[in-house]
Amino acid sequence: MTGKPILWIVIPCYNESEVLPITAPMFLAQLTRMRDAGKISDKSRVLFVNDGSRDNTWEIIEKLAVSDPHYIGICLSRNRGHQNALTAGMMEARGHVDCIISIDADGQDDIRAMDAMIDEYRNGSEVVYGVRSSRTTDTWFKRTTAQMYYRLLEHFGGDIVYNHADYRLVSSAVLDSFANFHEVNLFLRGLFPLIGYKSSTVSYAREERLAGQSHYPLMKMISLAVDGITSLSVRPIRFITNLGVFCSLLGVAGIIWVLVRKVTGHLSVLGWSSTVCLILFLGGIQLISLGVIGEYIGKIYMECKHRPRFIISERTWVCQEREYKG
């Protein structure tokens, strides 16, 4: 492309009062470096999205906006979760930018990779995925479960980029297309590959969190994994169907075996343990199957309500309202 693109760095924030004073100057310094290098326009901004934080994160964002016009912020009316907060930031930027880069506030993602992302964008890529080059900073448990999750999601038909989270560059054209996706159950790292457009990847090393605590404990990671699978694929439902057929065939085979034993006079009274084991096995399969089906029904229920995914209650800047509804 020609000219200097307008870039907004979109940063979801939830209870980031400890780390934000450290990382906010880093984001601004990176924005300034890219501007001075002639890669982006001076109209570029750092956009913070306060996701209903319970600490003084929003007060910090307001002070940052006063200190430098390149800082802007929006505040959601309540906590809506990382994916919805990121969506709110992207839709806020839509119509004002040539591209956005989404990144977490904790400083773990290498902000220097933004230079390479902008280079890829100027070379024609509409989506540039930030991909971790290694997981040496993760614990053995998190590294192993993450690898298992990516393989499981791929097996169930999810089209995602391996070792990519939510550090990515997205062009205005992709943002316009993404605005047509109205689903409530968001799994952004699986949605952008569905949108299409020319894409590329940039590798970077992930560091330790600079301050504060992670907002993605084990249960939230499991919840995100379930959302990813059920939002992108119906293969778990098909797996249940195949499992039901398999168990039915086993039952038919058992009935035939019992009849043959009775006709040949070899039928004897079997022990209760084998019967109990069979009942527990089939009962467990039924409960798991109901749980998976219930997960999909619950998502259908939420989608049918057509509730907004987010509501912006405050802004540090004045913008022209658009027809998009969150």
SULRALIN-V458241 format. One record per pair of residues at least 24 apart in sequence whose C-alpha atoms are under 7 Angstrom apart, sorted by the first residue. I is the first residue (numbers start at 1). J is the second residue. Records with the same first field share a line. If there is no record, write none. Layout:
I->J  J
This chain:
1->122
4->38  39  40  41
5->40  41  98
6->40  41  43  44  97  98  99
7->40  44  45  97  98  99  100
8->44  45  46  47  93  97  99  100  101
9->45  46  47  100  101  102
10->46  47  48  89  90  100  101  102  103
11->47  48  49  102  103  104  105
12->48  49  50  51  82  85  86  104  105
13->48  49  50  51  105
14->50  51  52  53
15->53  54  55  57
16->57
17->55  56  57
18->211  212
19->106  210  211  212
20->105
23->105  106  107
34->115
45->70  71  72
46->70  71  72
47->71  72  73
48->72  73  74
49->73  74  75  85  89
50->74  75  76
51->75  76  78  79  80  81  85
52->76  77  78  79
53->79
62->316
65->316
72->316  317
73->315  316
74->312  314  315  316
75->312  313  314  315
76->310  311  312  313
77->311  312  313
80->310
83->186  187  188
84->309  310
88->310
94->172  175
97->172
98->171  172
99->169  170  171  172
100->169  170  171
101->168  169  170
102->166  167  168  169
103->166  167
106->209  210
107->209  210
108->206  207  208  209
109->206  207
110->204  205  206
113->204
116->202
117->169  202
125->198  199  200
126->170  171  174  197  198  199
127->169  170  171  198  199  200
128->168  169  170  199  200  201  202
129->164  167  168  169  200  201  202
130->164  167  168  201  202  203  204
131->163  164  201  202  203  204
132->163  164  203  204  205  206
133->203  204  205
134->205
137->207  208
153->229
156->233  235
157->233
158->190  229  232  233
159->190  193
160->189  190  193
165->189
183->303
184->303  309
185->231  299
187->227  228  231
230->296
237->293
240->289
